[in-house]
């Protein structure tokens, strides 16, 4: 029991660490773009390299998890990613930066799958839901990293000093995870080696589509909600910022409370109600009647989509007849693929029709969460 408790905290620390790195990175994107002296389209290509690295990392990390165990892979890549992140500013030069960003994205994708795998093992050992709180810690970490980034900008820290200093501050958390004893099951000694990547099928495919929809909704609010409010509803920039703020707060709160709700009411019921809340939230957002209604809509979207991805990860980790690494990697590819590549598609719709229609599409897809919630029913 003591080992389970320490392992739960260790996995939470890794989720928090990755979240902070994403938050810190986001606050320094304008400075990095300026250092590289790139246009928007050129910098977009750099970001695409990072996204591609993450997507490629998903199936490979699933294979590594099955071969060497989730805990070991998560520990190795937590150390590697924090170390690499500290030295990333030194790679902001021609002919090196694309490879550096690709490798960073690969590290993010690999750590993401392996830490989810480790978290799923701890969850199964504890015999109760904990995955939602892990993702809540990731979201808290992103907020902490972004807040630290604002302070670094206020203090006029260079990107180099900021990244190195922040990674040094993360060292105790990484060391805590690294020294936590945990033995993961692996398939390294089995005769039949697991495939590098497996497309989800049946119930797991439904769970993956629900993760995709939830991730798409999160990406839509993150990238397009403020612009929609400014361009199509006539709000000023300070008013438009409220929507994403309440969305983020609602998502963190729901993820931290999600484990208790799932334990009490079951994953299927929580997912179905979440889907209803998400659809109503989109309806409020696209109505655009006033600032309060839009803010409530964004908050409901945060509440409605918060636990779907963690539920899908837990479902993937326990899929009969499929290795844990392959299952998690397949769902992660759908979910994070939607988060990375879905918003540009919504932007295309917004450019040729309207951003309002983009969110209508998100709302229509959210109906799939209600329809597919039964895949999260507890299995005997």
N, C-alpha and C positions, 0 to 999 in steps of 0.2 A: 504493500500500500504506500509506503514511504517512497519507494522507487517510482511508482506511478505518479505520485504527487509532484516529485521533482521533475520527472519527465514532462508532465503537463506544463509546468512553468518553463522548462527549457524550450519546448516547442513554441509556446507563446512568445518567448524572447526572440526566437528566430523570425516569427511572423512580424513582430514589432520592428525588428532590425530592417527587414526588407521594406516594410512600409515607410520607415524614415528615409531610407535611401531614395525611394521614389519621390517622396515629398521634397527632399533637399534638391534633387535633380530638377524637379519642375520649377523651383524658384529661380534657378540659375540658367534656364534655357535662353533667355534673351542675352545674357552676358556671354554664354558659350557661342551663340550665333554671331555675336559681334566680334569675338576673338577670332573666329574662323573666317570672318568677312564674307559670309555667304548670303545669297538671296533667299527669299522664302522657299522657292522651289528647290534650290540646292540643299538648303537645310532640311527640307522635307525628305530628300533622298537619304540624308544621314539618319533621320528618325526611322525611315523605312528599313535601313540596315539593322538598326537596333530591334525593331519589331520582328524582322525576319529571323534574327538570331534567337529571339525568344520562342518563336513558333517552331523553329527547327529543334530547339532545346527540349521541347515538350516530349516528343516520342523518344528521343535519345535518353532523356532522364528517366522515362518510364522503364526503359531497358536496364539502365544502371541500377534503379531501385530494385528490380527483380533479381539482378545478378549479385548485388553487394549489400542490399538492405537499405531501407529508406533513411534510417537514422545516420548511417555512415555517410551516405551521399549528401544528406542535408548538412552535416557538420563540415565536410570538405568544402562544399560550395559556399557555405556561409563565410568561412574563412577566406576563400578565394575571392568572393565577390566584394567583401569589405576591403580587402587588400587592394584589389584591382580598382575599386572605386576611388580609393585614396590617391592612386597614381594616374587616374583618368585625365586630369588636367594636363599632365605632361605629354599626352598623346594628341593634343589639339593642334596638330600640324598636318600639312598636306601628305597624302599617300599613306598616312598611318591612321587617321581618324576614322575612316570607314571600317577598317578592320577592328579598331578598338571598340567602336560602338557595337559592331556585330558580336564581338566576344562578350561585351557587357550584357547585351540582350540575351545571349545564350546562357550566361550565368544566372540571369534573373529567371529565365524560363526553367532551367534545371533546378534551381533552388526552390522555386514555387512548387513544382511537382513533388520533389522529395520531401519538403517540409509538410505538405499536405498528406503524403504517405505516412510519415512519422506520426503526424497528428491523428490519422485514422487508426493507427495501431494503438496509440494511447487511449483513444476513445473506445475501441473495442476491449481493451484491457480493463478500463474503468467500468464498462458496462452501462454507460450513460452518455448522452450527447454532450460534446464539448467543441465540435468543429465550428459552430457559429461564433463562439467567443474568440476562437483563434482569428477568424476573419475580422472580428471587431477590433482585435489588437492590431491587426494589419492597418485597418482604417485609422485607428488612433495614432499609429506610428506615422502614417502619411501626413496627418494633421500636425503632429509634433515636428516632423521634418520640415514641413512648409513654414511653420511658425519660427523654427530656428533659422530658416532661410531668410525670412523677413528681417529678423534681428541681424543676421550677417550682412544683409544689404544696407541696413540702417547704420551698421558699424563700418561700412565700406570695406569689408574683407574681400580679398581677392578670391577667385574661384579655387585656386590652389590651396590657400590657407583654410578656406571654408571646408573643402572636402577632406583634407587631411585631419583637421581638427575634429570634425564630426566623426570620422571613422575611428579616431583614437578614443572618443567618448563612448563609442559602441563596443569597444574591446571587452569590457567586463561582461556584457551580455553574451557576446560570442564565446568568451571563455567559459561562462557558466554552461552554455549548451554543449560546448566541446567536452567538458569534463563530466557530463551527465551520462551515467551508464545506461545503455539500452541495447538490447539485442533484437535486431529485426530479422524476420524470416527472409530468406532469399531462395532463388531457384538455381543458384550457381552449381549445385551438385546434382541436379536432376538431369536425366538423359535427354529429355525434350526441352530445348531452350525456348523461352518465350519470344514471340516475334517482337521486332522493334516497335511496331505500331499496329494497332488493331482498331478498325472502325467500330464504334459502338453499335450494337444491334438490340432489337427488341425493347425491353423496358429501359435498358441503359441508354439507348438512343433517345427515348422520350426524355429521360432525365437530362441528357446532354443538350437537347433542344431547349429545355426550360432554362438551363444555365446560360445558353446562348441568348435567349430573350432577355433574361435579367441583366446580363452583361451589356447587351445592346442598349437597354434602357439607361443603365448607369453611364455609358459612354455618351448617349444622346444628351442627358442633362449636363454632363461635364463639359461637353464641347459646344452645344448648340442652344441650351436654354437661355443663357444671358443674351445671346445675339437675337434669338427669337423675340424676346421681350423688348429689346431696343428697337429692332427694325420693324416688327409687325404689330407690336402692342403700344409702342410709343413711350415706354418707360425710359428713364435716364439710367446711366451705367450703375449708379449707386443703388438704385432700386432693383435693377436686374441682378445684382450680386446676391441679393437676399435669397433668391430661389435656390442657388447651388448651396448656399450656406445651410439652409434648413434641410435640404435634401441630405447633405453629408451628416448633419447632427442626427437626423432621424435614422439613417442607415446604421451609424455606429451604435445608437441606443438599441435598435432592434436586434442587431447582431449580438450585443452583449446580453440581451434578455432572451435571445432565441433559444438557447439550449434548455432553459427552464420551461419555456412554452412547448418545445418539441417533446420534452420528457413527460409533460403533463397531458398534452392533447394529441400527441402523435404527429409525425412528419407530414402525413397526407392532409390532415385537417389544417395544420398551420400553413402549408403550401397553398391549399385551395383558398383560404381566407386571404392570404397574402396576394394571390392573383387578383381577387376581387378588389382589394384595396389599391393595387397597382393600376388596374383599369380605371377605377373611379378617379385616381390621382391624375392620370393622363387626361381624362375628360375635363377636370377642373383646369388643368394647364392650358388646354387648347381652347377652352371657352374664353379665356383672357378677359373676363369682365372687369376685374380690378386687381390691384396688387395683392390683397389679402387672399383672394381666391386662388391666384396663381401660386402664391407661397404655400398655401395649404395643399395644392395639387402636387408641388415638388416634394413636400414633406411626406405625403401619402405614397408617392413613387419610391421614396427612400425606404419607407416602412415595408412596402409591398414587395420590393425586390431584394431586400437585405439577406434573407436566409436561404434563398433558392440555390445559389451557387454552393454554399456549404453543404446543404442537403444533397446536392448532386454529387459532390466529392465523396461524402460518406457512403452514398449508394454505390458509387463506382468502386470504392475500396473493398466492398463486400460482395461484389457481383460473382455469383457461382460460375465456375468454369472459366474464369478470366483472372489473370494475375493482377495483383493490386497495382503495380506500376503501369501496366498497359491500360487498365481501366481508368485510373486517374488521369493519365496522359491524354486519353481520347476525349474525356470530358473537358479537360483544361484547354485542349486545342480548340474545341467548339466555343467554349466560354470566352477565353482570352482572344481568340481569333475575332469574335464578334466585337469585343471591346476595342480592339486595335483597328480593325478594318470596317466595322459597321458604321461608325460615325462619318467616314468619307462618303459612303453610299447615301446616308441620310442628307449629307451636305449637297450631293448631286440632286436629290429630290428637291431640297430646299431652293437650289439655284434655278431649276427649271419650272418648279411649281411654287411651293412655299414651305417654309420651315414648319408651319402649322400642320401641313399634310405629313411631314416627316414624323411628327409626334403622333398623328393619327395612326400611321403605320405601326409605330411602337405600341400603341394602345391595342390595336387589332392583334398583334402578335402576342401581347400579354394574355389574351384569352387562352392561349395554349397552356399557360401555367395552371389555369383553372381546370382545363380539360385533362391535363396529364398528371395532376397532383396524386393520383392513386398509386403511382410508382414508388412513392415514399412511404407507403403503408408498411408497418412492421411485419417482417416475415417470421413465421414460426419455425 
